[in-house]
Amino acid sequence: MSELNAVNLAEKLGLFSDHWAPKVIGALNEYELKLVKVQGQFVWHAHPDTDELFLVLSGQLEIAMRDRTVTVCEGELFVVPKGVEHQPRAHQECHILLMEPRGVVNTGDTGGSMTAPNDVWI
């Protein structure tokens, strides 16, 4: 068994600068914990088989859905229910912790050029 250590989120966030490219920092049962930096607008997408948790560590995130937009501020979280089409966006850089099942693709059912590898550990 490998040695267990605390994960310093600020240190991990300092290891990358790209936006919309989640990095895995840990696992919990069949779920992965991912850090991501976001800025600008992401693609409309849905995850038909899973909910998606967004915990804002710094900044402010807007999550547009077809019937409303939710603003998630630093220290807040929001869960997008499975199957709900959504589009995250941030006017300024925002740091987020995601929790989702292993193997979930960031662009969900949409795909495209913003699809990031889902197995990048830092």
Secondary structure, 3 states (H helix, E strand, C coil): CCCCCCCCHHHHHCCCCCECCCEEEEEECCEEEEEEEEEEECCCECCCCCCEEEEEEECEEEEEECCEEEEEECCCEEEECCCCCEEEEEEEEEEEEEEEECCCCCCCCCCCCCCCCCCCEC
